[in-house]
Amino acid sequence: MKDFLKNLFRKYSPNGVKHHTVTIDGSRIHWVEAGDPEKPTLLCVDGWMGSWKAFKRVIPHLKKDYHVVIFDLPGFGESDPLSSRHTVASISEFLRKFVQEIGLKRFHLLGLSFGAAVSLHFAANNSEMVDKVVLQGAPFDSKLFKLWMRLGARLMTLPVFIRAAEFIFGQEFLVFLVLRAQKDMAFATDEELWEKANRTGRASARAAMESAQDVTRIDLRKEAKLIKSSTLIIDGENVQFRPLAAWKILRELIPNSDLVLIKDATHTVPSQKPKEFSKEVLRFLKA
């Protein structure tokens, strides 16, 4: 009955988002779409421990001009984990299988945070599919994380730490504490953080740990130089865990790229400043 009511609500949802599932390599993947399928497609990829809901506040702005497609990363949201390790490269390859499975030929690509790293890797290796690319907060070189971020990430992705913390606190409460401690999440209410924590609690702990470990070792400079698509690099100007110089380095690496920093925003700029974020994305895509 619970699933029936959830699917009924989704079917007649006032925000116009349609929910779908597709099975690829044995993993059941949840994805949504909004807008007119006859318009150009904007494929969106969310970040670590997220879901399509990270785009909820920008969908109303983007769907007017684009067919918006968003999928929950494997192991997060309502998607099953992969049978293989969850890394930027493996999820990028999985994304290629996903777009082929649902019949997308060519599209614009928008990635948030970890999803931006996946999008960067995908664009570098599948240029024939990608028109324009938007990278919001892409972790492309682990050396450019601030030291406290690197040390904290390595500690918190140790299996012994995760198992001990889950045993003492429970996974949802642990994730809530981690989110609450992040200055970049300071704008969010406790209710919003609990919603994200509970979504994560239902996700795969293995997917969370493996993808986080990959980011602490990541180096996508080579891939960045291979991107042929026009690219917008965008983030909040008040990001806490990465120096702003990192975005200037990324702009220099990607041949045809532009950089925009949103005023009074942090790493979660699509949720904090949805109108401003959407305005810059639409300006870039239509140029």
Buried (B, 14 or more C-beta within 10 A) or exposed (E): EEEEEEEEEEEEEEEEBEBEEBEBEEBEBBBBBBBEEEEBBBBBBBBBBBBBBBBBBBBBBBBBBBBBBBBBBBBBBBBBBBEBBBBBBBBBBBBBBBBEEBEBEEBBBBBBBBBBBBBBBBBBBBEEBBBBBBBBBBBBBBEBBBEEBBEBBBEBBEEEBBEEBBEEEEBBBBBBEBBBEBEBBEBBEEEBBBBBBBBBBEBBBBBBBBBBBBBBEBEBEEBBEBBBBBBBBBBBBBBBBBEEEBBEBBBEBBEEBBBBBBEEBBBBBBBBBBEBBBBBBBEBBEE
